[in-house]
Amino acid sequence: MASRTNQRVLLGCALLCAAVLPCADSSRLSAAERQSQPSVAAANFPVASAARLAGDGKQTRFILDIDQTVTFRAGTLADPYRVVVDVPQLNFQLPAGTGTGRGLVKAFRYGLVMPGGSRIVFDLSGPAKIAKSYVLEAANGQPARLVIELEEVDRTAFVPTLAPENRPELRPAIADAPPATAAATATPEAAQQKADGRPIVVIDPGHGGIDNGTQSSGESEKNLVLAFGLALRDRLEKAGKYRVVMTRDDDTFIALNDRVKVARGLKAALFVSIHADALPRAEGDAQGATIYTLSDKASDAEAQRLADAENRADAIAGFNLTEEPTDVADILIDLTQRETRTFSSRFARLLMGEMKSTVRMHKHPLKSAGFRVLKAPDVPSVLVEIGYVSNKGDLEHLVSEGWRSRAVGSMAQAIDGFLTKRMATAGPSN
């Protein structure tokens, strides 16, 4: 796993250097992540220690305190209105609660967007332009500072400054798998797969990097599901029957389409996306695990709400990607897709049967909706919401190693039962 991580870091750094962004590394954000990664001295990373906004609805200034000067790139995006600032990978040590808006900024978020690069995204209350942007060197006992000055403009004067064709380097790089369209024999991963012969299980911890997912009581979904995904990987690898590939094994943002490409490029036998939901306070309380499969029409309003939220992950990171490549859209209507959905539903039912004996389940544990991350037409795929971070009881379970071990055990049992039967009847796909 260390070699895959190093490959990803090197590729991410190369992309960012091409954009004139020097490369660095950052500290891990959770204990589970620190345990799973090679140790890297946090002192090597530029440290961001404070961030603040000043001004009003006409002019707003953002100031980020850093311990050394950095290069950066800033631009604006529409639909919705945002400002995106790309910097080398930073060690964000900002106070809890940082990100509240003021003036032209409704709120802002920050984090890793690819190995070697971090990002700050500002959600704007309306159209604005970047009037000035600069870095001040440390002086007179004050730290170095990154400053972004925004000015209000009308809608007709607003011009996005990060056109899609000018920002290919903003797309996260995935070194673990070849593109879905690549020839299977043309990549080291494909060659390893052919030589190995074991079915491949792709585990997809949701969110990551700049995208925290849901948050409650100081816990972030991205960290909870990463810890769960790593534990599931370890359990499956210990059995030795399957090859396990993680879409992310650290705190990196991965675009939705790239998550799907990992599974398709490796011709995976199964794709399991791990998430943890949260219900808005005004909508009451909910608890328990839920298993989702892909469908063109959501099974209920809650499933539609969740799918809409999860499908916005790319926009949260600061840019939007197309819904699906044309070739995938065409495949979705053929028999391969129908068969894949049948296998996905079969696994979902088996998983529910295994989990209900060890994990509290939602009152309606099987649902479906149009999740983009489940749209691989030739890979059985499910999305598992392992609990609600907005529910006190569920959150206590989600941070408990004992609960995690039991839940991972039941999920591993379901994966083994599903793949053993499928490979016995259909033969390995490799």
C-alpha positions in Angstrom: 0.0 0.0 0.0 2.9 2.3 0.7 4.1 2.0 -2.9 0.6 2.9 -4.2 0.5 5.9 -1.9 4.0 7.1 -3.0 3.0 6.7 -6.7 -0.1 8.9 -6.1 2.0 11.5 -4.3 4.5 11.7 -7.1 1.9 11.9 -9.8 0.0 14.6 -7.9 3.1 16.6 -7.3 4.0 16.4 -11.0 0.6 17.8 -12.0 0.8 20.6 -9.5 4.4 21.5 -10.5 3.1 21.9 -14.1 0.7 24.5 -12.7 3.7 26.3 -11.0 2.6 25.1 -7.6 5.6 23.8 -5.5 5.0 20.5 -3.9 4.9 19.6 -0.3 3.1 17.2 2.0 0.8 17.7 5.0 0.0 16.0 8.3 -2.7 13.5 8.6 -6.0 14.5 10.2 -7.0 11.5 12.2 -5.4 8.7 14.2 -6.6 6.1 11.8 -5.0 7.9 8.9 -1.7 8.5 10.8 -1.5 4.7 11.6 -2.0 3.8 7.9 0.5 6.1 6.3 4.3 6.4 6.3 5.4 8.9 8.8 6.3 12.3 7.4 7.6 15.2 9.5 4.9 17.7 9.8 7.6 20.4 10.1 8.2 20.0 6.4 4.8 21.4 5.5 3.8 25.0 5.4 1.6 25.6 8.4 -1.6 27.7 8.2 -2.3 28.9 11.8 -5.2 31.4 11.4 -7.7 32.6 8.9 -10.1 35.6 9.0 -12.5 37.7 7.0 -13.0 41.5 7.2 -15.2 43.9 5.3 -18.8 44.0 4.1 -21.1 43.1 1.2 -19.3 45.4 -1.1 -15.6 44.6 -0.3 -14.4 41.6 1.6 -10.8 40.6 2.5 -9.5 37.2 3.4 -6.3 36.7 5.3 -4.5 33.4 6.0 -1.6 33.4 8.4 1.2 30.9 7.2 4.7 30.2 8.5 6.3 30.7 5.1 5.5 32.3 1.8 3.8 30.1 -0.8 2.8 30.4 -4.4 -0.9 30.2 -5.2 -3.5 30.5 -7.9 -6.9 32.0 -7.5 -10.0 32.2 -9.7 -13.8 32.5 -9.7 -16.5 30.1 -10.7 -20.3 30.4 -11.3 -23.3 28.2 -10.6 -22.9 28.6 -7.7 -20.6 31.6 -7.3 -17.3 30.6 -5.7 -13.7 31.6 -5.4 -11.1 28.8 -5.6 -7.6 29.3 -4.3 -5.0 26.5 -5.0 -1.8 26.4 -2.9 0.9 23.8 -2.2 -0.2 21.2 0.4 -0.6 22.9 3.7 -0.8 21.7 7.3 -4.0 23.4 8.3 -3.9 24.1 12.1 -6.9 26.5 12.2 -9.1 26.9 15.2 -12.2 24.8 15.4 -15.1 26.5 13.7 -13.0 28.3 11.2 -15.0 28.9 8.0 -17.8 31.2 9.0 -18.7 33.7 6.4 -18.8 37.5 6.4 -19.5 40.1 3.8 -19.4 38.7 0.3 -18.4 35.2 1.7 -21.2 33.0 3.0 -18.7 30.4 4.2 -15.4 28.9 3.2 -13.8 25.4 3.5 -10.2 24.2 3.1 -8.3 20.9 2.8 -6.3 18.6 0.7 -7.6 18.3 -2.9 -4.8 16.0 -4.3 -1.4 14.8 -3.1 0.8 17.8 -3.1 -1.9 20.4 -3.2 -4.5 22.0 -0.9 -7.5 24.2 -1.8 -9.6 26.9 -0.2 -13.1 27.4 -1.6 -15.2 30.4 -0.8 -19.0 30.2 -1.3 -20.1 33.7 -2.3 -23.4 35.5 -1.6 -23.4 36.8 -5.2 -21.1 37.6 -8.1 -17.8 39.1 -7.2 -14.3 39.6 -8.6 -10.8 39.2 -7.2 -9.7 42.8 -6.9 -6.3 41.9 -5.5 -4.5 38.7 -4.4 -1.0 38.5 -3.0 1.4 37.0 -0.4 3.1 39.2 2.3 6.4 38.1 3.7 6.8 37.8 7.5 7.7 41.2 9.0 7.7 43.0 12.3 6.8 39.9 14.3 3.9 39.1 12.0 3.7 35.8 10.0 3.6 35.6 6.3 0.1 36.1 4.9 -2.0 35.1 1.9 -4.5 37.9 1.1 -7.5 37.7 -1.2 -9.5 40.9 -1.7 -13.0 40.6 -3.2 -15.3 43.2 -4.7 -19.0 43.0 -5.6 -19.9 43.1 -9.3 -23.2 42.7 -11.1 -24.2 39.5 -12.8 -23.5 40.9 -16.3 -19.9 41.9 -15.3 -19.1 38.6 -13.6 -16.6 36.5 -15.6 -15.5 33.0 -14.4 -11.7 32.8 -14.5 -11.3 29.0 -14.2 -12.6 27.8 -17.5 -12.7 23.9 -17.8 -10.2 23.8 -20.6 -7.7 25.9 -18.5 -7.7 23.7 -15.4 -7.1 20.1 -16.3 -4.5 19.9 -13.5 -7.3 20.5 -10.9 -8.6 17.0 -11.5 -7.3 14.6 -8.8 -4.9 12.0 -10.0 -5.4 8.3 -9.3 -2.4 6.1 -9.6 -4.0 3.0 -8.3 -5.9 2.1 -11.5 -5.7 2.7 -15.2 -8.4 4.7 -17.0 -11.5 2.8 -17.8 -10.8 3.0 -21.6 -7.2 1.7 -21.3 -6.3 -1.7 -22.6 -6.1 -4.2 -19.8 -2.6 -5.5 -20.8 -1.1 -2.0 -21.0 -0.8 -1.2 -17.3 1.2 -2.7 -14.4 -2.1 -2.9 -12.4 -3.8 -4.9 -15.1 -0.8 -7.2 -15.5 -0.7 -7.8 -11.7 -4.5 -8.5 -11.8 -4.1 -11.1 -14.6 -1.2 -12.8 -12.7 -3.0 -12.7 -9.4 -6.3 -14.1 -10.6 -8.3 -13.3 -7.4 -11.5 -11.2 -7.6 -11.0 -7.5 -6.9 -13.0 -5.7 -4.3 -12.9 -1.9 -4.4 -13.6 -0.1 -1.1 -14.5 3.6 -1.5 -14.4 5.7 1.7 -16.5 8.7 0.8 -15.5 12.3 0.8 -11.9 13.2 1.8 -9.5 16.2 1.6 -11.4 19.5 1.3 -14.7 17.6 1.4 -15.4 16.8 5.0 -18.8 15.2 4.5 -21.2 15.5 7.4 -19.9 16.6 10.7 -21.1 16.4 14.3 -19.6 16.8 17.8 -16.1 17.3 16.4 -16.2 14.2 14.2 -16.0 14.3 10.3 -17.6 11.8 8.1 -14.4 11.6 5.9 -12.4 10.4 8.9 -15.0 7.9 10.2 -15.5 6.2 6.9 -11.8 6.1 6.1 -11.2 4.3 9.4 -14.0 1.9 8.6 -12.7 1.3 5.0 -9.2 0.6 6.2 -10.5 -1.9 8.8 -12.5 -3.6 6.1 -9.5 -3.7 3.8 -7.4 -5.3 6.5 -10.0 -7.9 7.3 -10.4 -8.9 3.7 -6.7 -9.0 3.0 -6.1 -11.1 6.1 -8.4 -13.8 4.6 -6.3 -13.7 1.4 -9.1 -14.6 -1.0 -9.5 -11.2 -2.7 -7.4 -8.3 -3.9 -8.5 -5.2 -2.2 -8.1 -1.7 -3.8 -9.0 1.5 -1.9 -10.1 4.6 -3.9 -8.4 6.6 -1.2 -6.3 5.4 1.7 -5.5 8.9 3.1 -7.1 12.3 3.4 -7.2 13.1 -0.3 -10.2 14.3 -2.4 -11.1 12.0 -5.2 -13.7 13.1 -7.8 -16.8 10.9 -8.2 -16.0 9.8 -11.8 -12.5 8.9 -10.8 -13.8 6.6 -8.1 -15.9 4.8 -10.6 -12.9 4.6 -13.0 -10.9 2.7 -10.4 -13.5 -0.1 -10.3 -14.0 -0.2 -14.1 -10.3 0.0 -14.9 -9.6 -3.0 -12.7 -12.7 -4.9 -13.8 -13.6 -5.2 -10.1 -15.9 -7.9 -8.9 -17.5 -5.6 -6.4 -17.5 -1.9 -5.4 -18.5 -0.8 -1.9 -18.8 2.9 -1.1 -18.8 3.8 2.6 -20.6 6.8 4.0 -22.2 8.1 7.2 -25.4 10.2 6.8 -26.7 13.2 8.8 -30.3 14.3 9.0 -30.9 18.1 9.1 -32.1 19.1 12.6 -35.4 20.4 11.3 -36.2 17.0 9.8 -36.1 15.1 13.1 -33.9 12.1 14.0 -32.9 8.9 12.3 -30.6 6.0 13.1 -29.2 2.9 11.8 -27.3 1.6 8.7 -28.8 1.8 5.2 -27.7 0.1 2.0 -28.3 1.9 -1.3 -28.3 0.6 -4.9 -28.5 2.5 -8.1 -31.9 3.3 -9.7 -33.2 5.9 -12.1 -35.9 6.9 -9.6 -35.3 7.3 -5.9 -37.1 4.8 -3.6 -38.2 7.7 -1.3 -37.6 11.4 -0.6 -34.8 10.7 1.9 -33.0 8.6 -0.7 -33.3 11.4 -3.2 -32.0 14.0 -0.6 -29.0 11.8 0.1 -28.2 11.2 -3.6 -28.5 14.9 -4.3 -26.1 15.7 -1.5 -23.5 13.0 -2.4 -23.6 13.9 -6.0 -22.5 17.5 -5.2 -19.1 16.3 -3.9 -17.2 17.6 -7.0 -18.8 21.1 -6.6 -17.8 21.1 -2.9 -14.2 20.7 -4.0 -14.5 23.7 -6.2 -15.3 22.4 -9.6 -17.9 20.5 -11.4 -17.4 17.5 -13.7 -19.8 16.1 -16.3 -22.4 13.6 -15.1 -21.0 10.6 -17.1 -18.9 10.0 -20.2 -21.0 9.4 -23.3 -19.8 5.8 -23.6 -21.1 5.1 -20.1 -24.4 6.8 -20.7 -24.9 4.6 -23.8 -24.0 1.4 -21.9 -26.5 2.1 -19.1 -29.4 1.0 -21.2 -28.0 -2.4 -22.3 -28.2 -5.9 -20.8 -24.9 -5.5 -19.0 -26.3 -2.7 -16.9 -29.4 -4.7 -16.1 -27.4 -7.7 -15.0 -25.1 -5.6 -12.9 -28.1 -4.0 -11.1 -29.4 -7.5 -10.4 -26.1 -8.5 -8.8 -26.0 -5.2 -6.9 -29.4 -5.8 -5.4 -28.5 -9.4 -4.6 -25.5 -8.3 -2.7 -27.4 -5.5 -0.9 -29.9 -8.1 0.4 -27.2 -10.4 1.5 -25.3 -7.6 3.2 -28.5 -6.5 5.1 -28.9 -10.1 6.3 -25.4 -10.2 7.7 -25.3 -6.8 9.2 -28.7 -6.9 11.0 -27.3 -9.4 13.5 -24.5 -7.1 14.6 -25.4 -3.6 13.6 -28.5 -1.4 14.2 -30.3 -1.0 10.9 -32.5 1.8 9.6 -36.2 1.1 9.7 -36.1 0.9 5.9 -32.6 -0.6 5.4 -32.7 -1.2 1.6 -33.1 1.9 -0.7 -32.1 3.1 -4.1 -31.4 6.4 -5.9 -29.3 7.9 -8.7 -25.9 8.0 -7.0 -23.2 8.9 -9.5 -20.6 6.8 -7.7 -22.7 3.7 -8.3 -22.9 4.1 -12.1 -20.2 1.7 -13.2 -22.3 -0.3 -15.7 -20.3 -3.5 -15.4 -19.4 -3.6 -11.7 -21.9 -4.6 -8.9 -22.0 -1.6 -6.6 -23.6 -0.5 -3.3 -23.3 2.5 -1.1 -23.5 1.8 2.6 -24.5 4.5 5.1 -23.1 2.9 8.2 -25.0 5.2 10.5 -26.1 8.8 11.2 -23.5 11.1 12.7 -26.4 13.3 13.6 -27.7 10.6 16.0 -26.0 10.4 19.4 -26.2 6.6 19.6 -25.0 6.1 16.1 -22.1 8.5 16.6 -21.0 6.6 19.7 -21.0 3.4 17.6 -19.1 5.0 14.7 -16.2 6.1 16.9 -16.1 2.7 18.8 -13.4 0.2 17.7 -15.5 -2.6 19.1 -18.6 -1.7 17.0 -16.4 -1.1 14.0 -14.9 -4.5 14.3 -18.3 -6.2 14.5 -19.7 -4.2 11.6 -16.6 -4.9 9.5 -16.8 -8.6 10.3 -20.4 -8.8 9.1 -19.6 -6.8 5.9 -16.6 -9.1 5.1 -18.8 -12.1 5.6 -21.4 -10.8 3.1 -18.7 -10.0 0.6 -17.3 -13.5 0.9 -20.7 -15.1 0.6 -21.6 -13.0 -2.5 -18.3 -13.5 -4.4 -17.9 -17.2 -3.5 -21.3 -17.9 -5.0 -20.9 -15.6 -8.0 -17.4 -17.0 -8.9 -18.7 -20.5 -8.5 -21.5 -19.9 -11.0 -19.9 -17.4 -13.4 -16.2 -18.0 -13.1 -13.7 -15.3 -12.4 -13.9 -12.1 -14.5 -10.2 -11.9 -14.8 
